[in-house]
């Protein structure tokens, strides 16, 4: 058998973006891994991502979940590249997924939830604005879109999905529309430049 580059593409994508073979022992489900929270302090986890939360999980993504796993960097904010000195200029976030669980780390905050549309499994953490104010945001996957709905703000939605080019689209009422490119896998280390 002759190996052709296209035959290796699937294996490369699986390795690059964190898909793992199931170990010989018991599968590790999303529910087996403790929920992660933002560390206390004025900047949460700071500029360097903490260790991945779901790295050992072997449960496949639920049907309808967009595969957002990886480290993402903003390339476009409301139609323009972020400018030096703006908050979003060096912004990066890491998304991990397993089963219906999703962990999103960005700007020092950790948002860990089951995307099942329930308050029971919602994000329960602190606001990225001050790292003190409690937040509760209900998570769901709907038609290939990851949606967060803050309970204290009825009608508000923060949405993430993949466009046909493989870029992540992120919309939120306070920032508008952003496009992000994947720059790493969900288990990669990363330190945001100052």
C-alpha positions as CSV (number, residue, x, y, z in Angstrom):
1,X,0.0,0.0,0.0
2,X,1.3,3.5,-0.9
3,X,0.6,6.2,1.6
4,X,-0.6,9.5,0.0
5,X,-0.7,12.8,1.9
6,X,-4.5,13.0,1.8
7,X,-4.6,9.6,3.6
8,X,-2.8,11.1,6.6
9,X,-4.9,14.3,6.8
10,X,-7.4,12.8,9.2
11,X,-4.7,11.5,11.5
12,X,-3.0,14.9,11.4
13,X,-6.2,16.7,12.3
14,X,-6.9,14.3,15.1
15,X,-3.4,14.8,16.6
16,X,-3.3,18.6,16.0
17,X,-6.7,19.3,17.6
18,X,-6.6,16.9,20.5
19,X,-8.7,13.9,19.5
20,X,-7.5,11.0,21.5
21,X,-7.8,7.2,21.1
22,X,-9.8,5.6,23.9
23,X,-7.5,4.0,26.4
24,X,-7.5,0.3,27.1
25,X,-9.2,0.9,30.5
26,X,-12.4,2.5,31.4
27,X,-13.5,5.5,29.2
28,X,-13.3,8.9,30.9
29,X,-16.6,10.8,30.6
30,X,-17.1,14.5,31.0
31,X,-19.0,13.9,34.2
32,X,-15.9,12.1,35.7
33,X,-13.8,15.4,35.6
34,X,-14.4,18.1,38.3
35,X,-15.8,21.4,37.1
36,X,-13.1,24.1,36.8
37,X,-13.4,27.6,38.1
38,X,-11.5,30.9,37.7
39,X,-8.7,31.1,40.2
40,X,-9.1,33.9,42.8
41,X,-7.2,37.1,42.3
42,X,-7.4,40.3,40.3
43,X,-6.6,38.7,36.9
44,X,-7.9,35.1,37.2
45,X,-5.3,32.8,35.6
46,X,-3.4,35.8,34.1
47,X,-1.6,35.6,30.7
48,X,-0.8,31.9,30.6
49,X,-3.5,29.3,30.2
50,X,-3.7,26.8,33.1
51,X,-3.5,23.1,32.5
52,X,-6.2,21.7,30.2
53,X,-9.3,20.5,32.1
54,X,-10.7,17.9,29.7
55,X,-7.4,16.5,28.3
56,X,-8.1,13.0,29.7
57,X,-11.8,12.8,28.5
58,X,-12.6,10.2,25.9
59,X,-16.3,10.8,25.5
60,X,-17.2,11.9,21.9
61,X,-18.8,15.3,21.3
62,X,-22.6,15.2,21.3
63,X,-24.5,15.4,18.1
64,X,-25.0,19.1,17.0
65,X,-22.0,20.5,18.8
66,X,-19.7,22.6,16.7
67,X,-16.1,21.4,17.1
68,X,-14.6,24.5,18.6
69,X,-11.7,22.8,20.3
70,X,-8.4,24.7,20.2
71,X,-6.7,28.0,20.9
72,X,-8.2,30.9,19.0
73,X,-7.0,34.4,18.2
74,X,-9.1,37.3,17.0
75,X,-8.3,38.4,13.4
76,X,-11.4,40.6,12.8
77,X,-13.5,42.7,15.1
78,X,-16.6,44.2,13.5
79,X,-15.0,44.1,10.1
80,X,-11.5,45.4,11.1
81,X,-8.4,43.8,12.5
82,X,-7.9,44.7,16.2
83,X,-5.5,47.6,16.6
84,X,-2.5,47.7,18.9
85,X,-3.5,49.0,22.3
86,X,-7.1,47.7,22.1
87,X,-8.3,45.1,24.6
88,X,-8.9,42.5,21.9
89,X,-5.5,43.0,20.1
90,X,-3.7,40.1,21.9
91,X,-6.8,38.3,23.0
92,X,-6.7,34.5,22.8
93,X,-9.0,31.9,24.2
94,X,-8.8,28.1,24.6
95,X,-11.9,25.9,24.2
96,X,-12.0,22.3,25.3
97,X,-15.0,20.0,24.6
98,X,-16.0,16.5,25.6
99,X,-19.5,15.0,25.4
100,X,-21.9,18.0,26.0
101,X,-19.3,19.7,28.2
102,X,-17.4,22.8,27.1
103,X,-14.7,24.8,28.9
104,X,-13.8,28.2,27.6
105,X,-10.8,30.1,28.9
106,X,-10.2,33.7,28.0
107,X,-9.0,36.9,29.6
108,X,-8.2,35.1,32.9
109,X,-11.7,33.6,33.3
110,X,-12.8,29.9,33.1
111,X,-16.3,29.2,31.9
112,X,-17.1,25.5,32.4
113,X,-20.5,24.1,31.7
114,X,-22.6,21.3,30.2
115,X,-24.2,22.6,27.1
116,X,-27.5,21.0,27.9
117,X,-29.7,24.1,28.4
118,X,-30.2,23.6,32.1
119,X,-29.5,25.9,35.0
120,X,-28.2,23.0,37.0
121,X,-25.2,22.6,34.6
122,X,-24.7,26.2,33.8
123,X,-21.5,28.3,34.1
124,X,-21.2,29.3,37.7
125,X,-18.1,31.5,38.1
126,X,-17.1,35.1,38.3
127,X,-17.3,38.0,35.8
128,X,-14.3,38.8,33.8
129,X,-15.0,42.5,34.5
130,X,-13.9,42.3,38.1
131,X,-13.2,38.6,38.9
132,X,-15.5,39.0,41.9
133,X,-19.1,39.3,40.7
134,X,-20.8,35.9,40.5
135,X,-22.2,34.9,37.1
136,X,-24.6,32.2,36.0
137,X,-24.9,31.5,32.3
138,X,-26.9,28.7,30.8
139,X,-25.1,26.9,27.9
140,X,-26.5,25.0,25.0
141,X,-25.7,23.7,21.5
142,X,-28.4,24.7,19.0
143,X,-28.1,24.0,15.3
144,X,-24.3,23.9,15.3
145,X,-24.0,27.0,17.5
146,X,-22.7,27.2,21.1
147,X,-24.9,29.7,23.0
148,X,-24.4,31.2,26.5
149,X,-27.4,33.0,28.1
150,X,-26.6,35.0,31.2
151,X,-29.5,34.4,33.7
152,X,-29.3,38.0,34.9
153,X,-29.7,39.4,31.4
154,X,-32.8,38.0,29.8
155,X,-32.6,38.0,26.0
156,X,-28.8,38.4,25.9
157,X,-26.9,35.7,24.0
158,X,-23.2,35.1,23.5
159,X,-22.8,32.8,20.4
160,X,-19.9,30.9,18.8
161,X,-19.9,28.8,15.6
162,X,-17.7,27.8,12.7
163,X,-18.0,29.5,9.3
164,X,-17.4,27.6,6.1
165,X,-13.7,28.6,6.1
166,X,-13.2,27.0,9.6
167,X,-13.0,30.3,11.4
168,X,-14.9,30.8,14.6
169,X,-17.5,33.5,14.7
170,X,-18.1,35.0,18.1
171,X,-20.9,37.4,18.8
172,X,-21.8,39.2,22.0
173,X,-23.9,42.4,22.5
174,X,-21.1,44.4,24.2
175,X,-18.4,43.7,21.6
176,X,-20.3,42.9,18.4
177,X,-19.0,40.3,15.9
178,X,-15.5,38.8,15.9
179,X,-13.8,36.2,13.7
180,X,-11.1,34.1,15.2
181,X,-8.5,31.8,13.7
182,X,-7.4,28.5,15.3
183,X,-3.7,28.8,16.3
184,X,-3.4,25.7,18.4
185,X,-5.0,22.6,19.9
186,X,-7.0,22.4,23.1
187,X,-4.2,20.8,25.0
188,X,-1.4,23.2,23.9
189,X,0.2,25.7,26.2
190,X,0.0,29.4,25.4
191,X,1.0,32.7,26.9
192,X,-0.7,35.8,25.7
193,X,1.7,38.5,24.6
194,X,1.6,41.7,26.7
